[in-house]
């Protein structure tokens, strides 16, 4: 059985038990969270924060970062605020993030191995383009500052920066958006 077959079989079981009235598009806690797409955070971060599905808009990308030249994070935060009623934003990084430990030369070799032309890769600053970060905590503070500086974010919107310890679940406040 292929992965697609397993997913479709699981979906059939899910559909049979699904209760759509439990779903909401608007975050109950009026919170937007920008976090990493790391699979270790699934069913981990929300309980560590004391929230459940539907309490916050979860915006995920590799490294919970804003990549230069890309507006995806800002766009998603703006939709969460203006369309879905979020009133606060939390940027939550995590320890041992792959985006802080990835090696560009190893990524290049893997990409070439999978068929990407080396000439193309040589023409791109992959560290910048991929959004590789030097420090998990430093990245969180940087993203908070970038969002605070956006003229599109409503004045006075609390934007917090936190890091979660991937081994313990402990949250550490790096930026208190109320101050």
Z-matrix of the N, CA and C atoms (Angstrom, degrees):
N
C 1 1.452
C 2 1.525 1 108.55
N 3 1.322 2 117.25 1 132.16
C 4 1.457 3 122.15 2 -179.08
C 5 1.536 4 110.24 3 -79.19
N 6 1.318 5 115.44 4 166.98
C 7 1.461 6 120.58 5 175.68
C 8 1.526 7 109.78 6 -59.47
N 9 1.325 8 117.83 7 -42.41
C 10 1.459 9 120.76 8 179.05
C 11 1.531 10 110.55 9 -61.64
N 12 1.303 11 117.78 10 -42.09
C 13 1.471 12 120.93 11 177.90
C 14 1.524 13 110.76 12 -60.81
N 15 1.327 14 117.04 13 -42.97
C 16 1.478 15 120.80 14 -179.99
C 17 1.530 16 110.84 15 -64.36
N 18 1.345 17 116.19 16 -40.78
C 19 1.467 18 120.18 17 179.02
C 20 1.529 19 109.89 18 -63.79
N 21 1.310 20 117.00 19 -45.29
C 22 1.466 21 120.00 20 -178.63
C 23 1.527 22 111.83 21 -66.29
N 24 1.310 23 117.81 22 -36.54
C 25 1.466 24 120.86 23 176.73
C 26 1.531 25 110.01 24 -65.85
N 27 1.319 26 116.92 25 -44.64
C 28 1.467 27 120.54 26 177.16
C 29 1.526 28 110.28 27 -61.71
N 30 1.328 29 117.41 28 -37.83
C 31 1.454 30 121.07 29 179.33
C 32 1.524 31 111.25 30 -64.53
N 33 1.310 32 117.88 31 -38.51
C 34 1.469 33 120.37 32 177.78
C 35 1.535 34 110.37 33 -61.12
N 36 1.312 35 116.41 34 -41.75
C 37 1.476 36 120.16 35 178.16
C 38 1.530 37 110.13 36 -66.32
N 39 1.328 38 116.20 37 -41.75
C 40 1.465 39 121.30 38 179.72
C 41 1.524 40 110.58 39 -60.93
N 42 1.314 41 117.36 40 -48.56
C 43 1.469 42 122.47 41 -177.48
C 44 1.525 43 110.36 42 -59.15
N 45 1.316 44 116.93 43 -37.21
C 46 1.472 45 120.44 44 -178.79
C 47 1.528 46 111.59 45 -64.67
N 48 1.340 47 117.90 46 -26.05
C 49 1.471 48 121.68 47 -176.44
C 50 1.526 49 113.28 48 -110.52
N 51 1.331 50 117.78 49 -2.01
C 52 1.459 51 122.41 50 -172.82
C 53 1.520 52 112.28 51 -66.56
N 54 1.332 53 116.14 52 137.70
C 55 1.464 54 123.43 53 176.93
C 56 1.526 55 108.11 54 -122.63
N 57 1.331 56 118.14 55 95.42
C 58 1.474 57 120.56 56 -174.39
C 59 1.520 58 114.20 57 -62.15
N 60 1.308 59 117.92 58 -22.87
C 61 1.472 60 119.71 59 -179.53
C 62 1.529 61 111.92 60 -65.54
N 63 1.323 62 117.86 61 -13.04
C 64 1.463 63 121.42 62 178.46
C 65 1.528 64 112.15 63 -83.70
N 66 1.321 65 116.65 64 -5.11
C 67 1.457 66 121.15 65 -175.50
C 68 1.524 67 110.78 66 -97.30
N 69 1.326 68 115.55 67 147.08
C 70 1.448 69 121.57 68 174.38
C 71 1.524 70 108.75 69 -144.92
N 72 1.315 71 117.31 70 141.65
C 73 1.462 72 121.38 71 178.34
C 74 1.523 73 111.09 72 -84.09
N 75 1.333 74 115.94 73 -27.15
C 76 1.462 75 120.29 74 -177.70
C 77 1.522 76 110.66 75 -91.25
N 78 1.328 77 117.58 76 133.38
C 79 1.463 78 119.53 77 -179.42
C 80 1.536 79 111.15 78 -68.62
N 81 1.317 80 116.61 79 124.88
C 82 1.471 81 121.36 80 -178.21
C 83 1.521 82 112.15 81 -59.20
N 84 1.328 83 116.64 82 -37.10
C 85 1.468 84 120.55 83 -178.39
C 86 1.532 85 112.38 84 -88.90
N 87 1.345 86 116.90 85 4.90
C 88 1.470 87 122.14 86 -179.31
C 89 1.529 88 110.78 87 54.38
N 90 1.339 89 114.59 88 44.62
C 91 1.461 90 122.34 89 -173.35
C 92 1.524 91 110.02 90 -127.94
N 93 1.334 92 115.76 91 136.03
C 94 1.465 93 122.30 92 170.05
C 95 1.527 94 106.92 93 -112.18
N 96 1.324 95 116.35 94 131.58
C 97 1.457 96 121.77 95 179.92
C 98 1.523 97 108.52 96 -118.48
N 99 1.327 98 115.78 97 125.00
C 100 1.462 99 120.92 98 172.88
C 101 1.514 100 105.94 99 -101.72
N 102 1.331 101 115.99 100 119.33
C 103 1.448 102 120.21 101 -177.52
C 104 1.522 103 110.31 102 -142.52
N 105 1.289 104 115.73 103 178.49
C 106 1.455 105 122.62 104 -177.23
C 107 1.525 106 111.05 105 -81.76
N 108 1.318 107 115.87 106 155.88
C 109 1.458 108 121.04 107 178.56
C 110 1.525 109 112.34 108 -84.41
N 111 1.315 110 118.12 109 3.88
C 112 1.463 111 122.77 110 -178.58
C 113 1.530 112 110.71 111 -51.31
N 114 1.309 113 116.93 112 129.25
C 115 1.465 114 121.20 113 -177.19
C 116 1.525 115 112.30 114 -64.07
N 117 1.317 116 117.82 115 -21.90
C 118 1.469 117 119.60 116 178.99
C 119 1.524 118 111.75 117 -66.40
N 120 1.329 119 117.31 118 -18.91
C 121 1.463 120 120.28 119 -179.05
C 122 1.528 121 113.03 120 -83.41
N 123 1.334 122 117.25 121 -16.25
C 124 1.462 123 121.32 122 -179.39
C 125 1.524 124 109.46 123 -66.42
N 126 1.329 125 116.65 124 130.83
C 127 1.462 126 122.91 125 -176.85
C 128 1.527 127 112.25 126 56.97
N 129 1.316 128 116.58 127 25.24
C 130 1.462 129 122.84 128 -179.96
C 131 1.523 130 110.18 129 -128.86
N 132 1.339 131 116.46 130 -50.88
C 133 1.461 132 119.65 131 -174.81
C 134 1.519 133 111.91 132 -67.49
N 135 1.322 134 117.86 133 -48.20
C 136 1.471 135 119.75 134 -178.45
C 137 1.527 136 111.61 135 -58.32
N 138 1.347 137 119.69 136 -49.33
C 139 1.466 138 118.19 137 177.24
C 140 1.537 139 112.39 138 -61.79
N 141 1.330 140 117.23 139 -34.70
C 142 1.468 141 120.02 140 178.33
C 143 1.523 142 111.16 141 -64.64
N 144 1.344 143 116.60 142 -25.97
C 145 1.461 144 122.34 143 179.23
C 146 1.527 145 112.15 144 -93.28
N 147 1.329 146 117.50 145 -8.75
C 148 1.463 147 120.52 146 -177.58
C 149 1.510 148 113.20 147 76.61
N 150 1.342 149 116.43 148 25.99
C 151 1.458 150 119.97 149 178.98
C 152 1.523 151 109.70 150 -120.29
N 153 1.330 152 115.69 151 162.30
C 154 1.458 153 122.66 152 179.13
C 155 1.518 154 109.91 153 -117.55
N 156 1.335 155 115.51 154 172.51
C 157 1.459 156 120.41 155 176.46
C 158 1.527 157 108.57 156 -55.64
N 159 1.314 158 115.57 157 132.92
C 160 1.458 159 120.98 158 179.52
C 161 1.518 160 114.03 159 93.67
N 162 1.325 161 117.44 160 -11.13
C 163 1.466 162 119.81 161 179.54
C 164 1.530 163 112.11 162 -76.46
N 165 1.339 164 117.04 163 -28.62
C 166 1.459 165 121.45 164 -176.46
C 167 1.520 166 109.77 165 -142.17
N 168 1.324 167 115.91 166 152.35
C 169 1.457 168 120.55 167 170.73
C 170 1.522 169 106.20 168 -82.47
N 171 1.316 170 116.44 169 118.47
C 172 1.455 171 121.40 170 -178.55
C 173 1.530 172 108.60 171 -97.34
N 174 1.315 173 115.89 172 114.75
C 175 1.458 174 123.17 173 -179.76
C 176 1.526 175 106.46 174 -107.76
N 177 1.321 176 116.50 175 114.92
C 178 1.465 177 119.83 176 -173.79
C 179 1.518 178 111.38 177 -119.28
N 180 1.311 179 114.16 178 139.59
C 181 1.463 180 121.01 179 169.49
C 182 1.523 181 108.22 180 -153.31
N 183 1.311 182 115.67 181 170.67
C 184 1.463 183 120.07 182 -179.65
C 185 1.524 184 109.32 183 -64.20
N 186 1.322 185 116.30 184 114.75
C 187 1.456 186 121.28 185 175.90
C 188 1.509 187 116.28 186 82.97
N 189 1.340 188 118.46 187 8.37
C 190 1.464 189 122.26 188 -177.39
C 191 1.526 190 111.31 189 41.24
N 192 1.309 191 115.13 190 50.39
C 193 1.450 192 119.11 191 -173.30
C 194 1.522 193 111.74 192 -124.64
N 195 1.316 194 114.95 193 165.29
C 196 1.457 195 121.41 194 172.46
C 197 1.522 196 106.26 195 -104.81
N 198 1.320 197 116.42 196 115.61
C 199 1.459 198 121.82 197 -179.70
C 200 1.522 199 108.32 198 -84.13
N 201 1.310 200 115.93 199 131.63
C 202 1.461 201 121.17 200 179.38
C 203 1.522 202 110.07 201 -54.17
N 204 1.315 203 115.90 202 130.85
C 205 1.454 204 121.05 203 179.43
C 206 1.521 205 114.11 204 88.57
N 207 1.327 206 116.81 205 -3.91
C 208 1.469 207 120.74 206 179.42
C 209 1.522 208 108.91 207 -115.72
N 210 1.308 209 115.97 208 139.63
C 211 1.460 210 120.54 209 179.37
C 212 1.521 211 112.42 210 -110.68
N 213 1.336 212 118.35 211 13.33
C 214 1.460 213 121.03 212 -173.53
C 215 1.526 214 113.54 213 -59.36
N 216 1.322 215 118.21 214 -45.62
C 217 1.466 216 120.17 215 -178.70
C 218 1.521 217 109.89 216 -65.95
N 219 1.321 218 117.12 217 -48.52
C 220 1.466 219 120.62 218 179.14
C 221 1.521 220 110.00 219 -58.75
N 222 1.321 221 117.15 220 -45.40
C 223 1.468 222 121.17 221 179.67
C 224 1.523 223 110.70 222 -57.56
N 225 1.313 224 117.45 223 -46.14
C 226 1.466 225 120.68 224 -179.12
C 227 1.524 226 111.73 225 -66.62
N 228 1.325 227 117.31 226 -39.80
C 229 1.466 228 120.60 227 177.93
C 230 1.532 229 109.52 228 -64.61
N 231 1.320 230 117.34 229 -41.60
C 232 1.465 231 120.49 230 179.42
C 233 1.526 232 111.67 231 -63.44
N 234 1.325 233 117.65 232 -41.26
C 235 1.469 234 120.53 233 176.57
C 236 1.529 235 109.47 234 -63.21
N 237 1.327 236 117.08 235 -41.95
C 238 1.467 237 120.27 236 178.82
C 239 1.527 238 111.05 237 -60.59
N 240 1.320 239 116.82 238 -39.02
C 241 1.464 240 120.84 239 -178.73
C 242 1.528 241 111.49 240 -76.18
N 243 1.323 242 116.75 241 -56.23
C 244 1.460 243 120.62 242 -170.07
C 245 1.523 244 114.22 243 -81.56
N 246 1.308 245 117.49 244 -31.23
C 247 1.458 246 120.23 245 -176.77
C 248 1.527 247 112.70 246 -100.11
N 249 1.342 248 116.41 247 -32.07
C 250 1.463 249 119.51 248 -171.41
C 251 1.520 250 114.24 249 -114.13
N 252 1.319 251 117.31 250 2.67
C 253 1.460 252 120.66 251 170.82
C 254 1.517 253 117.51 252 83.67
N 255 1.334 254 118.19 253 13.88
C 256 1.470 255 119.11 254 176.75
C 257 1.520 256 109.30 255 -66.70
N 258 1.321 257 115.83 256 139.42
C 259 1.464 258 120.79 257 -179.96
C 260 1.521 259 112.73 258 -116.42
N 261 1.328 260 117.21 259 -13.16
C 262 1.467 261 122.35 260 177.66
C 263 1.514 262 108.84 261 -135.61
N 264 1.331 263 115.44 262 155.60
C 265 1.459 264 121.93 263 179.87
C 266 1.524 265 107.99 264 -129.35
N 267 1.320 266 115.38 265 137.47
C 268 1.461 267 120.68 266 172.98
C 269 1.513 268 108.54 267 -124.06
N 270 1.321 269 115.55 268 129.03
C 271 1.456 270 121.80 269 171.29
C 272 1.524 271 104.41 270 -98.86
N 273 1.331 272 116.90 271 118.53
C 274 1.460 273 119.94 272 -176.23
C 275 1.521 274 109.84 273 -124.61
N 276 1.324 275 114.80 274 107.27
C 277 1.457 276 121.18 275 174.15
C 278 1.517 277 109.60 276 -89.45
N 279 1.325 278 115.61 277 -179.15
C 280 1.466 279 118.97 278 177.96
C 281 1.516 280 110.42 279 -144.55
N 282 1.303 281 115.09 280 154.98
C 283 1.457 282 121.09 281 177.86
C 284 1.524 283 109.31 282 -67.81
N 285 1.307 284 115.88 283 157.34
C 286 1.468 285 123.42 284 178.61
C 287 1.527 286 112.75 285 55.72
N 288 1.330 287 116.51 286 39.56
C 289 1.470 288 122.03 287 179.35
C 290 1.525 289 109.89 288 -73.74
N 291 1.316 290 115.89 289 131.85
C 292 1.455 291 121.13 290 179.47
C 293 1.514 292 113.48 291 -61.64
N 294 1.322 293 117.58 292 -27.50
C 295 1.458 294 120.40 293 -179.30
C 296 1.530 295 111.59 294 -72.50
N 297 1.318 296 117.19 295 -16.06
C 298 1.464 297 120.79 296 176.66
C 299 1.529 298 110.84 297 -93.39
N 300 1.310 299 116.35 298 -12.85
C 301 1.465 300 119.26 299 -174.33
C 302 1.520 301 113.36 300 -121.28
N 303 1.342 302 117.34 301 -0.08
C 304 1.467 303 120.95 302 179.02
C 305 1.524 304 109.35 303 -69.02
N 306 1.304 305 115.69 304 145.66
C 307 1.459 306 121.95 305 179.84
C 308 1.529 307 108.29 306 -110.80
N 309 1.333 308 115.47 307 121.05
C 310 1.456 309 121.20 308 -175.26
C 311 1.524 310 111.18 309 -56.87
N 312 1.342 311 117.82 310 -43.67
C 313 1.471 312 119.14 311 -177.60
C 314 1.521 313 111.35 312 -63.09
N 315 1.328 314 117.86 313 -36.68
C 316 1.468 315 120.60 314 177.53
C 317 1.529 316 111.11 315 -69.43
N 318 1.338 317 116.88 316 -38.07
C 319 1.461 318 120.35 317 176.15
C 320 1.524 319 110.98 318 -63.12
N 321 1.319 320 116.49 319 -43.03
C 322 1.461 321 120.86 320 179.23
C 323 1.527 322 109.74 321 -59.92
N 324 1.323 323 117.11 322 -47.28
C 325 1.466 324 120.18 323 -178.77
C 326 1.532 325 111.12 324 -62.40
N 327 1.314 326 117.60 325 -39.49
C 328 1.469 327 120.75 326 178.18
C 329 1.523 328 110.79 327 -66.36
N 330 1.321 329 117.07 328 -40.03
C 331 1.458 330 120.93 329 179.57
C 332 1.531 331 110.87 330 -66.76
N 333 1.317 332 116.61 331 -42.09
C 334 1.470 333 120.77 332 177.53
C 335 1.525 334 109.17 333 -63.60
N 336 1.322 335 116.12 334 -43.91
C 337 1.470 336 120.85 335 178.50
C 338 1.529 337 111.53 336 -57.07
N 339 1.343 338 116.10 337 -33.03
C 340 1.468 339 120.39 338 -178.71
C 341 1.526 340 112.62 339 -94.04
N 342 1.337 341 117.10 340 10.70
C 343 1.449 342 119.96 341 169.60
C 344 1.511 343 117.96 342 107.12
N 345 1.324 344 119.01 343 -0.21
C 346 1.460 345 120.34 344 178.01
C 347 1.535 346 108.17 345 -77.73
N 348 1.309 347 116.42 346 135.90
C 349 1.467 348 121.40 347 -178.28
C 350 1.530 349 110.43 348 -69.17
N 351 1.311 350 115.50 349 129.93
C 352 1.467 351 121.37 350 -179.60
C 353 1.534 352 111.07 351 -58.96
N 354 1.323 353 116.98 352 -35.71
C 355 1.471 354 120.76 353 -179.87
C 356 1.527 355 110.83 354 -60.31
N 357 1.313 356 115.74 355 -39.25
C 358 1.460 357 120.22 356 177.69
C 359 1.523 358 109.94 357 -64.43
N 360 1.318 359 116.53 358 -46.34
C 361 1.471 360 120.84 359 -178.84
C 362 1.526 361 111.87 360 -65.10
N 363 1.332 362 116.31 361 -34.53
C 364 1.470 363 120.12 362 178.47
C 365 1.524 364 112.05 363 -67.46
N 366 1.338 365 116.93 364 -20.11
C 367 1.467 366 120.62 365 -178.64
C 368 1.534 367 112.60 366 -90.27
N 369 1.327 368 116.94 367 -0.56
C 370 1.466 369 121.96 368 -176.12
C 371 1.522 370 109.80 369 -118.69
N 372 1.327 371 116.51 370 138.89
C 373 1.466 372 120.61 371 169.66
C 374 1.526 373 106.07 372 -82.39
N 375 1.330 374 115.64 373 89.68
C 376 1.466 375 119.97 374 -173.09
C 377 1.520 376 113.44 375 -61.69
N 378 1.313 377 117.56 376 -36.05
C 379 1.467 378 119.08 377 179.46
C 380 1.519 379 110.25 378 -58.81
N 381 1.308 380 116.22 379 -45.72
C 382 1.463 381 121.13 380 -179.95
C 383 1.529 382 110.72 381 -72.05
N 384 1.337 383 117.36 382 -46.11
C 385 1.455 384 122.41 383 -176.43
C 386 1.526 385 111.52 384 -62.83
N 387 1.318 386 117.44 385 -40.64
C 388 1.468 387 120.94 386 179.45
C 389 1.523 388 112.29 387 -79.65
N 390 1.318 389 117.19 388 -17.72
C 391 1.458 390 120.52 389 -178.60
C 392 1.514 391 112.76 390 79.75
N 393 1.343 392 116.32 391 31.28
C 394 1.468 393 118.40 392 176.80
C 395 1.523 394 108.45 393 -64.21
N 396 1.318 395 116.00 394 143.66
C 397 1.468 396 120.95 395 -174.02
C 398 1.524 397 110.29 396 -117.07
N 399 1.313 398 115.66 397 155.88
C 400 1.459 399 120.64 398 179.42
C 401 1.519 400 112.05 399 -89.36
N 402 1.337 401 116.59 400 -26.81
C 403 1.469 402 121.10 401 -175.89
C 404 1.514 403 108.96 402 -153.06
N 405 1.314 404 116.67 403 133.16
C 406 1.467 405 120.25 404 178.94
C 407 1.523 406 110.96 405 -61.13
N 408 1.326 407 117.09 406 -48.00
C 409 1.461 408 120.36 407 -178.88
C 410 1.524 409 111.18 408 -68.05
N 411 1.327 410 117.38 409 -42.88
C 412 1.457 411 120.98 410 178.79
C 413 1.516 412 111.78 411 -61.19
N 414 1.325 413 116.97 412 -36.94
C 415 1.459 414 120.67 413 178.34
C 416 1.523 415 111.30 414 -65.36
N 417 1.319 416 117.38 415 -42.81
C 418 1.468 417 120.61 416 179.44
C 419 1.532 418 109.77 417 -58.85
N 420 1.318 419 117.10 418 -48.32
C 421 1.463 420 121.50 419 -179.51
C 422 1.536 421 109.82 420 -61.38
N 423 1.327 422 117.08 421 -41.45
C 424 1.471 423 121.41 422 179.50
C 425 1.526 424 111.27 423 -62.53
N 426 1.315 425 117.81 424 -45.08
C 427 1.465 426 121.02 425 -179.30
C 428 1.531 427 110.39 426 -64.91
N 429 1.332 428 117.02 427 -42.32
C 430 1.466 429 120.22 428 176.59
C 431 1.530 430 109.61 429 -56.74
N 432 1.316 431 116.81 430 -48.38
C 433 1.471 432 120.33 431 -177.97
C 434 1.526 433 111.42 432 -63.49
N 435 1.326 434 117.04 433 -40.43
C 436 1.471 435 119.41 434 179.26
C 437 1.524 436 110.89 435 -63.22
N 438 1.316 437 117.51 436 -42.50
C 439 1.466 438 119.42 437 178.57
C 440 1.523 439 111.36 438 -67.28
N 441 1.317 440 117.15 439 -40.24
C 442 1.472 441 120.34 440 178.89
C 443 1.525 442 111.53 441 -60.72
N 444 1.321 443 116.72 442 -32.25
C 445 1.461 444 121.08 443 -177.38
C 446 1.523 445 112.83 444 -82.00
N 447 1.308 446 118.00 445 -10.24
C 448 1.464 447 119.58 446 -178.46
C 449 1.526 448 110.31 447 -71.92
N 450 1.323 449 116.75 448 128.17
C 451 1.466 450 119.78 449 177.27
C 452 1.535 451 111.94 450 -70.96
N 453 1.322 452 117.20 451 -7.42
C 454 1.466 453 120.84 452 -179.63
C 455 1.527 454 112.96 453 -87.72
N 456 1.329 455 116.98 454 -17.47
C 457 1.472 456 121.33 455 177.57
C 458 1.527 457 107.61 456 -81.80
N 459 1.331 458 117.99 457 130.38
C 460 1.469 459 119.31 458 179.96
C 461 1.536 460 112.11 459 -58.33
N 462 1.311 461 115.94 460 135.83
C 463 1.463 462 121.20 461 177.94
C 464 1.520 463 109.22 462 -55.36
N 465 1.313 464 115.46 463 138.76
C 466 1.459 465 120.82 464 177.31
C 467 1.519 466 114.59 465 85.82
N 468 1.324 467 118.08 466 -1.10
C 469 1.462 468 119.95 467 178.20
C 470 1.524 469 109.17 468 -68.67
N 471 1.325 470 118.47 469 120.33
C 472 1.464 471 119.49 470 177.01
C 473 1.530 472 110.49 471 -66.68
N 474 1.329 473 115.17 472 124.58
C 475 1.462 474 121.51 473 175.86
C 476 1.525 475 106.50 474 -121.96
N 477 1.318 476 115.40 475 111.27
C 478 1.456 477 122.52 476 -175.42
C 479 1.523 478 110.04 477 -101.22
N 480 1.314 479 116.21 478 153.41
C 481 1.459 480 121.52 479 174.50
C 482 1.513 481 109.84 480 -125.45
N 483 1.326 482 116.01 481 125.72
C 484 1.462 483 121.05 482 -179.40
C 485 1.523 484 110.03 483 -135.51
N 486 1.311 485 115.22 484 162.61
C 487 1.458 486 120.82 485 171.67
C 488 1.514 487 107.17 486 -132.02
N 489 1.331 488 116.12 487 138.67
C 490 1.453 489 120.78 488 178.21
C 491 1.524 490 108.14 489 -107.78
N 492 1.312 491 115.60 490 134.24
C 493 1.458 492 121.16 491 176.24
C 494 1.515 493 107.63 492 -76.80
N 495 1.310 494 116.88 493 116.58
C 496 1.451 495 122.32 494 -174.62
C 497 1.531 496 112.13 495 -66.80
N 498 1.321 497 117.03 496 -18.07
C 499 1.463 498 120.79 497 -179.73
C 500 1.523 499 113.56 498 -91.45
N 501 1.342 500 116.87 499 -27.30
C 502 1.463 501 119.44 500 -175.44
C 503 1.523 502 114.18 501 -119.48
N 504 1.326 503 117.01 502 -22.18
C 505 1.460 504 121.07 503 -175.85
C 506 1.523 505 113.10 504 86.90
N 507 1.332 506 117.61 505 -1.43
C 508 1.466 507 120.82 506 -178.89
C 509 1.525 508 110.49 507 -69.25
N 510 1.328 509 115.54 508 134.23
C 511 1.458 510 122.21 509 176.48
C 512 1.520 511 110.02 510 -96.16
N 513 1.323 512 116.30 511 139.47
C 514 1.460 513 122.42 512 177.08
C 515 1.530 514 106.87 513 -124.33
N 516 1.315 515 116.68 514 126.97
C 517 1.468 516 121.44 515 178.30
C 518 1.512 517 109.09 516 -81.47
N 519 1.328 518 115.24 517 124.00
C 520 1.455 519 121.56 518 176.61
C 521 1.527 520 111.03 519 -101.64
N 522 1.329 521 115.69 520 -34.03
C 523 1.465 522 121.85 521 177.84
C 524 1.522 523 107.10 522 -137.70
N 525 1.336 524 116.11 523 120.53
C 526 1.459 525 122.20 524 175.78
C 527 1.518 526 107.12 525 -92.24
N 528 1.318 527 116.82 526 107.98
C 529 1.459 528 121.83 527 -175.65
C 530 1.516 529 114.48 528 -69.51
N 531 1.320 530 117.69 529 -7.45
C 532 1.465 531 120.22 530 176.73
C 533 1.530 532 111.65 531 -84.11
N 534 1.316 533 116.43 532 -15.16
C 535 1.470 534 120.03 533 -175.88
C 536 1.495 535 111.05 534 -97.81
